[in-house]
Amino acid sequence: MPVLRILIVEDEMIIATKISLNLTQLGYEVAGIIPRGEEAIAQCKVTPPDLLLLDINLKGTIDGVETAIQLQREKISIPIIYLTANSDEGTFERAKKTNPQAFISKPYKKIDLSRAIELAFSRVKTTKNTFEAPQKTPLVHSEIPYILSDRIFVRHKNRMVKLFLKDILYIEAERSYCRIMTVETEFLLSMPLRVLSEKLHAEQFCRIHRSFIINLNQIDEVAETHIVISKKAIPIGKTYKEDFVKRIRLI
């Protein structure tokens, strides 16, 4: 599974290197270290990271706050955590207006960095764009996943795992849990299927049974009483059949 990519925009290389090492130790991928705001904007246009660690007091033509403002003007929506040493009140007020996910004071501690990133994840809403992180065997967690327009994020060992909705085959209820199946991995979420169904508004998903939600784009076969996805026969419940048939016809 893809790991959360974090771009470091920091002109003090010693600090940037320390942050990079800490991020790697925490299980994240460092998308790069960039010392100037202009360069960060250019990179974000080409390959947007999942999260920006952005120094407020950047040297160069524009500071960190102006970097964030220009990204927002370009409609590049990336969650931001500001790094700050001794910003004046005016700069701090400008920074607040860009709606950052968190602030980290320098010098920082590794736990501060970890908690700020976790806080950034927790503030992601389903109507906004951005985030996540990885694993290969069933992942179990007790929190509601963060659901965006094209992906969901689940927590695992202080990291956020990114799972693109298109890669989900189906979701199966298992008592008070949900088992999300992909070709390579399965995720076990400690929440009822009903709750996940209410939060999962993506058009490609359809509940066809009290125990199953399927990805319509992953269907291999459709029969009278069941469908097949990746060699798995999934029953079509009577209560859900009419809606399912309508969705199939629309597709």
C-alpha positions as CSV (number, residue, x, y, z in Angstrom):
1,M,0.0,0.0,0.0
2,P,1.3,3.5,-0.7
3,V,2.7,5.4,2.2
4,L,1.9,9.0,3.1
5,R,4.2,11.3,1.2
6,I,5.3,14.4,3.1
7,L,7.2,17.3,1.5
8,I,9.6,19.3,3.7
9,V,9.9,23.0,2.9
10,E,12.7,24.2,5.2
11,D,15.8,26.3,4.4
12,E,17.8,25.2,7.4
13,M,19.3,22.0,6.2
14,I,20.2,20.6,9.6
15,I,16.6,20.9,10.7
16,A,15.3,19.6,7.4
17,T,17.6,16.5,7.6
18,K,16.5,15.8,11.2
19,I,12.8,16.1,10.2
20,S,13.4,13.8,7.2
21,L,15.0,11.1,9.5
22,N,12.2,11.4,12.0
23,L,9.5,11.0,9.3
24,T,11.2,7.9,8.0
25,Q,11.4,6.5,11.5
26,L,7.7,7.2,11.9
27,G,6.9,5.2,8.7
28,Y,6.3,8.1,6.3
29,E,7.8,8.7,2.9
30,V,9.8,12.0,2.4
31,A,8.7,13.5,-0.9
32,G,11.7,15.8,-0.8
33,I,13.4,18.6,1.0
34,I,13.0,22.1,-0.6
35,P,14.5,25.3,0.7
36,R,12.4,27.8,-1.2
37,G,8.7,28.5,-1.5
38,E,8.8,29.0,-5.2
39,E,10.3,25.6,-5.7
40,A,7.8,24.0,-3.4
41,I,4.9,25.5,-5.5
42,A,6.5,24.2,-8.7
43,Q,6.9,20.7,-7.3
44,C,3.4,20.6,-5.9
45,K,1.9,21.5,-9.3
46,V,3.7,18.4,-10.8
47,T,3.5,15.9,-8.0
48,P,1.4,17.1,-5.0
49,P,2.5,15.5,-1.7
50,D,-0.1,14.3,0.8
51,L,1.1,16.8,3.4
52,L,3.4,19.8,3.6
53,L,5.7,20.6,6.5
54,L,6.2,24.3,5.7
55,D,8.6,26.6,7.5
56,I,6.9,30.0,8.1
57,N,10.1,32.0,7.9
58,L,11.5,30.9,4.6
59,K,14.3,32.9,3.0
60,G,13.8,33.9,-0.6
61,T,11.2,35.8,-2.6
62,I,8.2,34.4,-0.6
63,D,7.9,33.1,2.9
64,G,6.0,30.0,4.0
65,V,2.7,31.8,4.5
66,E,2.8,33.3,1.0
67,T,3.7,29.9,-0.3
68,A,0.5,28.5,1.2
69,I,-1.5,31.4,-0.1
70,Q,-0.3,30.9,-3.7
71,L,-1.0,27.1,-3.5
72,Q,-4.5,27.9,-2.5
73,R,-4.9,30.4,-5.3
74,E,-3.7,27.7,-7.7
75,K,-6.5,25.4,-6.3
76,I,-3.8,23.0,-5.0
77,S,-5.3,21.6,-1.8
78,I,-2.7,20.1,0.4
79,P,-2.9,20.0,4.2
80,I,-0.2,22.1,5.8
81,I,1.7,21.9,9.1
82,Y,3.7,25.1,9.8
83,L,7.1,25.0,11.3
84,T,7.8,28.2,13.3
85,A,10.6,29.6,15.5
86,N,9.8,33.1,16.6
87,S,7.2,34.5,14.2
88,D,5.9,38.0,14.9
89,E,2.2,38.4,15.7
90,G,1.3,39.7,12.2
91,T,2.9,36.7,10.5
92,F,1.2,34.3,12.8
93,E,-2.2,35.9,12.1
94,R,-1.5,35.7,8.3
95,A,-0.6,32.0,8.8
96,K,-3.8,31.3,10.7
97,K,-5.9,32.6,7.8
98,T,-4.5,29.8,5.5
99,N,-6.2,27.2,7.8
100,P,-3.2,25.0,8.6
101,Q,-3.7,21.7,10.3
102,A,-1.2,22.4,13.0
103,F,1.8,24.5,14.1
104,I,5.1,23.0,15.4
105,S,7.5,25.2,17.3
106,K,11.2,24.9,16.7
107,P,13.2,23.4,18.2
108,Y,10.7,20.5,18.2
109,K,10.6,17.0,19.7
110,K,9.9,13.9,17.7
111,I,6.7,13.3,19.6
112,D,5.5,16.8,18.7
113,L,6.0,16.0,15.0
114,S,4.2,12.7,15.3
115,R,1.3,14.2,17.2
116,A,1.0,17.1,14.8
117,I,0.7,14.8,11.8
118,E,-1.8,12.6,13.7
119,L,-3.8,15.8,14.4
120,A,-3.6,16.8,10.8
121,F,-5.2,13.4,9.9
122,S,-7.9,13.7,12.5
123,R,-8.9,17.1,11.0
124,V,-9.4,15.9,7.5
125,K,-13.1,16.0,6.6
126,T,-14.9,14.0,4.0
127,T,-15.5,17.1,1.9
128,K,-11.8,18.0,1.6
129,N,-8.9,16.5,-0.3
130,T,-5.9,14.7,1.0
131,F,-4.1,12.0,3.0
132,E,-3.0,8.6,4.5
133,A,-0.1,5.4,5.0
134,P,0.7,1.1,4.7
135,Q,0.7,-2.8,5.4
136,K,0.1,-6.2,4.0
137,T,-1.9,-8.4,6.4
138,P,-5.3,-7.5,7.9
139,L,-5.0,-4.2,9.7
140,V,-7.3,-3.7,12.7
141,H,-8.0,-0.3,14.2
142,S,-10.7,1.2,16.4
143,E,-11.3,4.5,14.7
144,I,-13.5,5.6,11.9
145,P,-11.5,5.9,8.7
146,Y,-11.2,9.3,7.0
147,I,-13.0,9.1,3.6
148,L,-12.2,11.5,0.8
149,S,-13.5,11.6,-2.8
150,D,-11.1,9.0,-4.1
151,R,-9.5,7.3,-1.1
152,I,-9.9,6.4,2.5
153,F,-7.3,6.5,5.3
154,V,-6.9,4.1,8.2
155,R,-4.6,4.2,11.2
156,H,-1.9,1.5,11.8
157,K,1.0,1.8,14.3
158,N,0.9,5.6,14.4
159,R,0.7,5.9,10.6
160,M,-2.1,6.5,8.2
161,V,-2.6,4.0,5.4
162,K,-3.8,5.2,2.1
163,L,-6.3,3.1,0.2
164,F,-7.7,4.2,-3.1
165,L,-11.4,3.5,-3.4
166,K,-10.9,2.1,-7.0
167,D,-8.7,-0.6,-5.5
168,I,-11.4,-1.9,-3.1
169,L,-13.1,-5.1,-4.4
170,Y,-15.8,-5.4,-1.8
171,I,-16.6,-4.8,1.9
172,E,-17.9,-7.5,4.1
173,A,-19.6,-7.3,7.5
174,E,-18.2,-9.5,10.2
175,R,-20.1,-9.0,13.4
176,S,-19.3,-5.4,14.5
177,Y,-16.4,-5.2,12.1
178,C,-16.0,-4.4,8.4
179,R,-13.5,-6.4,6.2
180,I,-12.3,-4.3,3.3
181,M,-10.9,-6.5,0.5
182,T,-8.4,-5.5,-2.2
183,V,-6.4,-7.7,-4.5
184,E,-3.4,-7.6,-2.3
185,T,-4.6,-6.7,1.2
186,E,-7.5,-6.9,3.6
187,F,-8.3,-4.3,6.3
188,L,-10.4,-5.1,9.3
189,L,-12.2,-2.0,10.6
190,S,-13.9,-2.0,14.0
191,M,-17.1,-0.4,12.8
192,P,-20.4,-1.8,11.6
193,L,-21.1,-2.0,7.9
194,R,-24.1,0.2,8.3
195,V,-21.9,3.1,9.6
196,L,-19.4,2.7,6.9
197,S,-22.1,2.5,4.3
198,E,-23.5,5.9,5.5
199,K,-20.1,7.5,5.2
200,L,-19.1,5.9,1.9
201,H,-20.8,8.1,-0.8
202,A,-18.6,7.2,-3.8
203,E,-20.7,6.4,-6.8
204,Q,-19.0,3.1,-7.6
205,F,-20.1,1.5,-4.4
206,C,-23.4,-0.3,-3.9
207,R,-24.8,-2.3,-1.0
208,I,-26.3,-5.5,-2.4
209,H,-26.7,-7.5,0.8
210,R,-27.0,-6.8,4.5
211,S,-23.4,-8.2,4.7
212,F,-21.8,-6.8,1.6
213,I,-21.0,-3.5,-0.2
214,I,-19.4,-4.0,-3.6
215,N,-17.4,-1.9,-6.0
216,L,-19.5,-1.9,-9.2
217,N,-16.4,-1.4,-11.3
218,Q,-14.8,-4.6,-10.0
219,I,-17.7,-6.9,-11.0
220,D,-16.6,-9.9,-13.1
221,E,-20.0,-11.7,-13.5
222,V,-23.7,-10.9,-12.7
223,A,-26.1,-13.7,-12.1
224,E,-29.7,-13.8,-10.9
225,T,-28.9,-14.4,-7.3
226,H,-25.3,-13.3,-7.0
227,I,-22.4,-11.4,-8.5
228,V,-18.8,-12.5,-8.8
229,I,-15.8,-10.3,-7.9
230,S,-12.3,-11.8,-8.1
231,K,-13.7,-15.3,-7.9
232,K,-15.7,-14.5,-4.8
233,A,-19.5,-15.2,-5.2
234,I,-21.4,-12.5,-3.4
235,P,-25.2,-12.9,-2.8
236,I,-27.7,-10.3,-3.9
237,G,-30.2,-9.7,-1.1
238,K,-33.9,-9.3,-2.0
239,T,-34.1,-5.9,-0.2
240,Y,-31.2,-4.5,-2.3
241,K,-31.8,-6.1,-5.7
242,E,-34.0,-3.4,-7.2
243,D,-31.5,-0.7,-6.5
244,F,-28.6,-2.8,-7.6
245,V,-30.3,-3.6,-11.0
246,K,-30.9,0.1,-11.5
247,R,-27.3,1.0,-10.8
248,I,-26.1,-1.7,-13.2
249,R,-28.4,-0.4,-16.0
250,L,-27.1,3.1,-15.4
251,I,-23.6,1.9,-15.8
